[in-house]
């Protein structure tokens, strides 16, 4: 009788663990969550995803990778689950040196593990004046600086820059040839062409600023209308990026001041017909 009762008692499973880890990394480092079994069931990442690069895995998976080239703070929630025993570890990888450092590891006899990682990507320390500067250093700086901008901003200004450069080149060339043929106005010298090119750059920045700001405001309006008018929560890729807006505004101001300086101080603005 006692044996029969004992067999009816359901087996006891261990309680789900919910560990939290604070991991500090340098920009360009990789946060790797690794397991010896395909125990990673799902991953949720919170933060500026436009500046991050995530591993494109099919879940369940054995590993997950997160990296960024700008100073960011991410919250990574990882659900691991496996019927038999498994191990999982948090690894910090430095691609520049090829080194890998284990931050911590877990052994789970079976069941679920809800792991939360607060990943803080900080600027790497200065290497000092003894490091020789060259094209590799310049390329690394450009790559790190470019990582602060969302991908769609890069595409937008790349397309606008190519278009305005082509049109601006044809316009300046046509204006110079027309002046030489007609003779009503003096031909363009190098100073005049430099002034006109600042005009082209300024118009490019104005167009990009207006388009990007309109897209960001439009996305916010769509989300607000869907949420408060139709009671629907839409999940869209965030287009809002204040850094690019302020950067383009500051750069446009500098180009405008440079253009005015070429006109008022050096009198390089070419004469135009009324």
VOGU-925780 format. One record per atom (N, C-alpha, C, O): x, y, z. Coordinates in steps of 0.05 Angstrom, whole numbers, plus 5000, padded with zeros to 4 digits. Layout:
# VOGU-925780
XYZ/...
This chain:
# VOGU-925780
501749765000/500050005000/501750255000/501250444985/503750255017/505550485018/507050524992/507550744983/507750294979/509150314953/507350434932/508350594916/504850364932/503050484912/502650774916/502550924896/502550864941/502251154946/504651304937/504451524927/506951194942/509451334934/509651364904/510751564895/508651174889/508751184860/506951404850/507351504828/504851474864/502951674855/503851954860/502752144849/505851994876/506852264882/508452364858/510252234849/507752604847/509152714823/512052784830/512552864852/513852744811/516652814816/517053114820/515553274808/518953184836/519453474842/521553574823/523653454820/521053804810/522953934792/524154174805/522854314821/526654224800/527954454812/526754714803/525854744780/526754914821/525655174815/527355314793/529755274791/525955474777/527355614755/529155834767/528355994784/531655834758/533556034767/533256294750/532656274726/533656524763/533456774749/535856954755/535657164767/538256864747/540657024754/540857274736/539857284714/542157474747/542657724733/545557794735/546857764755/546657884712/549457944710/549858224698/548458294679/551758374709/552558634698/555258604684/557258554698/555258634658/557658584643/558558844629/556958974615/561058924634/562259164622/564059074598/565758914602/563559194575/565059134551/566059394538/564959604544/568059364521/568859594505/567459584478/566659364469/567159814466/565859824439/567559644420/569959664419/566159484404/567359304386/567659024397/568058824382/567458994424/567458724436/564858574430/562858694423/564958314434/562658144429/561758024456/563357904470/559258044461/558057904484/556957634473/555157634457/557957414483/557257154474/556056994497/557156974518/553656894492/552356704511/552456434498/551156384477/553956254510/554455994497/553455764515/553255794539/552755544502/551755304516/552755064502/553155064477/553154844517/554054604505/551854434493/552254234480/549354524497/546954404485/545354624471/545654864476/543454534454/541754734441/539554814460/537154744457/540354954481/538555014503/537455304502/535655364517/538555474485/537555754483/534955744467/534955714443/532755784481/530155774468/529256044456/528156054434/529756264471/528956524461/530756734473/531856694494/530956964459/532557184467/531057444463/529857484442/531057624483/529757884481/531858094488/533058084509/532358284469/534358494473/532958764473/531358824456/533658914493/532559194496/534859394494/536959354507/534459604478/536559804474/536359914446/534459874431/538460064438/538660174412/539459964392/541859924387/537559824380/538159594363/539259684336/540559524323/538759934328/539860034303/542860054303/544160044283/544060074327/546960094330/548259824337/550659814342/546659614339/547659354348/547659154325/546259184305/549258954328/549358724310/548858474326/550258404344/546658334318/545858094333/546357844315/546257864291/546857624328/547157374314/544557284303/542457294317/544557204278/542057114264/541856814266/542556664248/540956714289/540756424294/537956324291/536056474293/537756064287/535155924288/534955794315/536655624323/532855854330/532555754357/530755514358/528855494343/531455324376/533555334397/536355314385/536855194364/538155454399/540855484390/542855434413/542055414436/545455404405/547555364425/548855624433/550255634454/548555844418/549956094425/548356334415/546556314398/549056564426/547956824419/550157034421/551757024440/550257224402/552357424401/551157694398/549257734383/552257894413/551458174411/553958344411/555758304427/553958534392/556258724391/555358994381/553259014368/556859204387/556259474377/558959624376/560759564391/559059824359/561459994356/561060264369/562760444366/558960304384/558460554398/557760494427/557060274434/557960704444/557360674473/554360634476/552760814469/553560404485/550760334488/550260164513/552160064525/547760144521/546959984544/544759804535/542659904525/545059544538/543059344529/542259164552/543859104570/539759084552/538758884570/538058634554/536358644536/539358414560/538958164545/537657964563/538857884583/535257874556/533857664571/533957404554/533057394532/535157204566/535556954552/534156724567/534656694591/532556574553/531156344565/532556094555/532556034531/533755944573/535055694567/533455464579/532455484602/533155244565/531655024575/532554764561/532954764536/532954554577/533854294565/533154084586/533254124610/532353844575/531453634593/533753514609/533453444632/536053484597/538353354610/540253574620/539853814613/542353504635/544153714645/545653854622/546253744602/546154114627/547554274608/549054504622/548454564645/550954614609/552454844619/552155074601/551855054576/552355314612/552155564597/554155754608/554755754632/555255924591/557256114600/556956384585/555856394563/557856594598/557956864586/560856924579/562656914597/561356984554/564157024545/564357304532/562557394518/566557444538/567157694525/569357654505/571557564512/568857714480/570757674458/571757944448/570158124444/574357954444/575658194433/576658124405/578858004403/575258204384/576158134356/578858254349/580258134333/579558484360/582058614352/584458454361/586458444347/584258324384/586558164394/586057864392/587857704396/583557784386/582857504383/582557364410/582457114411/582457514432/582257394458/579357354467/577557504458/578957154484/576257094495/576557064525/578356914534/574757194540/574857184569/572157084579/570057194573/572256874595/569756774607/569056944631/570556974650/566657064630/565657234652/564557064674/565357104698/562856874668/561756694688/560556454673/560156464648/559856244688/558656014675/556655884695/556655934719/554755724683/552655594699/552555304692/552855224669/552055134712/551354854707/548454814716/547754884738/546854704698/543954654704/543554354700/544154244679/542454234721/541953944720/539653874702/539253634697/538154064693/535854024675/533654224682/533254294705/532254314661/530154504666/530754774654/532354794635/529554984665/529755254654/531755424669/532355374693/532855614654/534655814666/533956084652/534456114629/532856264668/532256534658/534556724664/534856814687/536256774645/538656934649/538257224638/537357264616/538857414655/538657694647/541457814649/542757804670/542357934627/544958064625/544658354619/543458434599/545858524636/545858814631/548658874619/550658884633/548658914593/551258954578/551659244574/550059384561/553859344584/554659624581/557159644564/559259564572/556759754540/558959784521/560060074525/558760264521/562660084533/563960334539/566160384519/567160204506/566960634516/569160714498/571760584507/572360584531/573260474489/575760354496/577760564505/577660784495/579460494524/581460694534/583460764512/583960614494/584561004515/586461104495/589060944497/589960874519/590060874474/592560714474/595060874478/597260764479/594761144479/597161314485/598461404460/597961304438/600361604462/601561724439/603761544426/604761614404/604461324439/606561154428/605560984405/607160874390/602860964402/601860794381/602060954354/601061174353/603360844334/603560984309/600861014295/599260834294/600461254283/597961304269/598361244240/600461294228/596361124228/596461054200/593661024188/591661094201/593560904165/590960864152/589260674168/586860704168/590460474181/588860284197/587460424220/585160374227/588960614233/587760764255/585560944245/583460964258/585961074222/583961244211/581461084203/579161164208/581860844191/579660674184/578160584208/575660574208/579560514230/578160434254/576560654266/574360604276/577660904265/576061124276/573561174259/571461224271/573861164233/571561204216/569460994220/567061054221/570260744224/568360524228/566960554255/564560514256/568460634275/567160674302/565260904301/563160894313/566061124288/564361364286/561861304269/559661384276/562161154247/559961084231/557960904244/555560904237/558860744264/557060564278/555060714295/553160594304/555460974300/553561124317/551061194301/549161284313/551161164274/548861244258/547360994249/548560794243/544661014249/543060784240/543660724210/544560904195/543060484202/543660404175/542060564154/543060624133/539460624161/537860764142/538761054138/538361164117/539961164159/541061444156/543461434137/543761614121/545161234139/547461204121/546461174092/547661304074/544461014088/543360974060/542261234050/542761314027/540661374067/539461624058/541461834050/541261944028/543461884066/545462084060/547361994038/548462154023/547761734036/549361634014/548061683987/549361773968/545461623985/543961673960/543761973954/544262053932/543062133975/542862423970/545562533963/545762713945/547762443976/550362553970/551162493942/552262673928/550762243932/551462173905/549762343885/550862433865/547262373890/545462523872/546262813871/546562933849/546662943894/547363223895/550163273883/550663473871/551963083888/554663123877/554563113846/555963273833/553062923835/552862903806/551563153794/552563273775/549263233806/547863473796/549563723800/549663893782/550863743823/552463983829/554864003810/555464223800/556063773804/558363783785/557463873757/558764033745/555163763748/554163843722/553364133721/553764273701/552264223743/551364503744/553664693744/553664893729/555764643760/558064813761/559564813734/560465023724/559764583722/561164553696/559564703674/560764843658/556964683674/555264823655/555465123659/555665273639/555365213684/555565503689/558265613680/558365833669/560365473685/563065563676/563265573646/564265773635/562365363632/562465363603/560665583591/561465703571/558365623602/556565833592/557766113594/557566273576/559166163617/560466423620/562666463600/563066673590/564166243595/566466273576/565466313548/566766453532/563166193540/562166223513/560766493509/561366633489/559066563528/557466813524/559167063531/558867263517/560867043550/562567273557/561267493572/562467703576/558767463581/557467673596/558467693625/558567903637/559267463636/560367453663/563067323662/563567153645/564767393682/567467263682/567166973689/565366893704/568966793678/568866503684/569366453713/570466623727/568666223722/569066143750/571966063755/573165913741/573066183776/575766103785/575465893807/573165813813/577665813819/577565603839/576065693864/574565533877/576365943871/574966043895/571966043890/570365983909/571066123866/568166123860/567065833861/564865793871/568665643850/567765373850/567565253879/565765103885/569465333896/569465253924/566865353938/565665203953/566165603932/563665713944/561265563934/559465493950/561165503908/558865353897/558665073909/556464973913/560964953914/560864683925/559864683954/558564503963/560564903969/559364923996/556364953994/554864864012/555465083973/552565113969/551264833964/549164773974/552664663948/551664403942/551564233968/549564093973/553664243984/553764084009/551564184028/550264014041/551164444030/549164544048/546364454039/544764374056/545764464013/543164374004/542864074008/540563974014/544963914006/544763624012/544063574041/542363414047/545363724059/544763684088/541963774094/540563654111/540963994082/538264094087/536263884077/534363824092/536663774054/534863564043/534863314061/532663214067/537163224069/537262984086/536063034113/534662864124/536463274124/535363344150/532263344149/530963234166/531263464128/528263484125/527063204121/524963144133/528263044104/527162774099/527362594123/525362464130/529662594137/529862424161/528062514183/526862344197/527762774187/525962874208/523062804202/521562734220/522362834176/519562764168/519062464172/516862394181/520962294167/520562004171/520361934200/518661774208/521962064217/521762004246/519162094257/517861954272/518262344250/515762444260/513462274249/511562224264/513662194224/511562024213/511261764227/508961674232/513461634234/513361384248/512061414276/510361254284/512861634290/511661684316/508661734314/507161634331/507761884294/504861934290/503361674284/501161624294/504561504267/503261244261/502961074286/500760954290/505061064303/504860904327/502761014347/501260864359/502661284349/500761414368/497961374358/496161314374/497461404332/494761364321/493861074324/491561024332/495660884318/494960604321/494360534350/492560364355/495860654369/495460574397/493060704410/491560574424/492660964405/490561104419/487961134404/485861194415/488061084377/485561104361/484460824354/482060784355/486360644347/485460374340/486160164361/485559934358/487460244383/488160074405/489759834396/489359604404/491659884378/493459684367/496359764373/497159994367/497859584384/500759644390/502359524367/502759284364/503359704350/505059624327/507959594336/508959744352/509259394324/512059354329/513559414304/513559264285/514859654303/516359744280/519259784288/519959834311/520959774268/523859844272/523960144278/523060304262/525160214301/525260484309/527060654290/529360584285/525860874279/527361054262/528261304276/529861454265/527361334301/528061574316/530961564325/531761374339/532561764318/535361774325/536162064329/536662204309/536262154354/536762434359/539662514353/540262744346/541462314356/544262384350/544662474322/546062674317/543562324302/543862404274/542562674268/543662824253/540262724281/538962984277/540763214286/541163414272/541763194311/543363414322/546063434307/547063654303/547163204299/549763214285/549463354258/551063524251/547363284243/546863414216/546263704220/547163874204/544763774241/544164054246/546764214252/547064434242/548464104269/550964234275/552764254250/554064464246/552964034235/554664034211/553564234190/555064374177/550964244187/549764434169/550264724177/550764894160/550264774203/550865044213/553765124206/554265344198/555664934210/558464984203/558765044174/560265224166/557464884157/557664924128/556465194120/557565334103/554265264132/553065524127/554965754134/555165954120/556165734158/558065944167/560465954148/561466174143/561365724139/563665724120/562865854094/564466004082/560465804085/559565924060/559366234063/560166374045/558266314085/558066604089/560866734092/561266954084/562766584105/565466694107/566766724080/568166924075/566466524062/567566544035/566366784020/567766904003/563866854026/562667074012/563367344024/564267524009/563167374050/563567634063/566467704067/567267934065/568167494073/570967554079/572667544054/574267724049/572367334038/574067294014/572667373988/573967373967/570067443990/568567533966/568867333943/569567403921/568267083949/568566873929/565866793917/565766623899/563666923925/561166863912/561166973884/561567213880/560666803864/560766893836/558467083830/556267063841/558867253811/556767433802/554767273786/555467113769/552167323791/550067193777/548367393762/548167623769/547167293740/545367463725/542767493740/541867313753/541467733738/538967783752/536667623737/534367643745/
